[in-house]
Amino acid sequence: MKIRKKYLFYALAFTSSIIAALLSGIDVILENYLKNPWVLGLSIFYFGVLMSFIFSLILSIPYKGKSLGARTIDPTFSRIRLLRKEELKYHLLAGAGNAILTVGYFALLIIIKDPSVVLPFSQLVILYLITIESVTEKNTPTLVEVQSSIIVTFGAILGSISLSGTISLEALAIVFLIINPGWVLLSINQRKLKMMKVDKKPNDAINIRLWNVTFACLFTAIFALTFDYYNGTNNFINAIYASINQFGWLILVGIGTFFSFVFYIRALGIGKASVTQAVKSSVIIFTIPVSIALAYFGFIDPITADPILILIKVMGIILMILGIVSFALTLIKAYIFIKMKPGYPIEETMQKLWGIHGVNRVTAVAGEYDFIIKVRTRTLVKGYERILQKIESIEGIKEYKWQSVLKEWEDI
Amino acid sequence: MRPGDSNRAINEMRKIENIRKISVVTGEYDIVIRVEVKTLDKLLDVTDKIQMIKGVNKTTTQVIEKEIAL
């Protein structure tokens, strides 16, 4: 089956955020029982590893020549596998990022409690991502990208206004110094992993998630043990007791997180990290019903019905949606077919083409043309100035054809 | 492509096996299709099926020798 690439991307990212919003509700319920970020983080990771392992095993079961995972979630998945040496570095970094993010998130949840306040602040990570992408991914942000990320940011700030309490400085520090940098570390390395080829096939989301959660658990355990050692606390042991006592909720969190992440990683493989993050920020919309439900059942303070606060929150959400939409709709893609003059080295030209800003695939082909490259740009002017002019300046190029992509379908 | 047939033709192409990606483009060509096959024999199957679709005037095939991608 082939569906429009755009829809697939949105479907994946939105499903991931709906699951994430529901999870945030369960987190609050758990937080009511276990009032310590280390215990919460560790017990969730213990189950996370267990659940991911079980699911990856189930998804590895072959059915009519293909594994269940390949049929349902990620077509590049074949079966559960061990880590490759070249993946290790990225998995270590992504795991550390996830561990930092998770413990920070629970520390924040314990201070603020209301998920519809906690989650919007975590979305500010998009600013970090735009900056890092500009530096590392040979891509300077365009006006649209800067505008959209500012809109999303302001939307997140307005949307995070609590309907029941206020925000504290301590909480802000946790958001900016712990949670968001953790997210960036996780997000960028996960994308690198997804882009990697393992055994000449694209890396699959299921194995990435399984190994990520394993490393995150390991790092959280190391951090918790170090913390215990210096402070004389007993978090590591308490987390084991907690995982036995809160069995039911933890299993739910384990299953939910696994699928939320697998969908998210799969979306990352399709879109840019900052765009995926933008779509995933819709999670704050979905946390509002979750917060209302939590308040109704008495897990958090009741929601005050101050119309001004509600108005501001709604405005924030509208801004965020606007930002997300303009992010997604302003990407222009094109193929450029290139013919070379004889007598110029292919390999060298390939590297030169690859070095151009905005080029994200270079293919050397046999046939009428010598190269087909795929480019992505936010404006045609930029496409001309930054891409075509650079191509014209490469020696040995005889002829090129720019073919703008109007519509695209992809095999899922 | 012959003008007027593109929508129906694309729908038929979407049913062909081994096609990974279909992009409708502007410029000299109308459609760019990415195919992944195990053998050149299977490639012939795919190009054959594409050429059988009504409205397809001309196809040209480029075999990937090497690729760098993000």
Interface residues (C-beta under 8 A of the other chain):
Chain A: K2 K5 E137 M195 K333 A334 Y335 I346 M350 W354 N360 R361 V362 T363 A364 V365 A366 G367 E368 Y369 I372 K401 W402 Q403 S404 V405 L406 K407 E408 W409 E410 D411
Chain B: I10 R14 I19 R20 K21 I22 S23 V24 V25 T26 G27 E28 Y29 V32 T60 T61 Q62 V63 I64 E65 K66 E67 I68 A69 L70
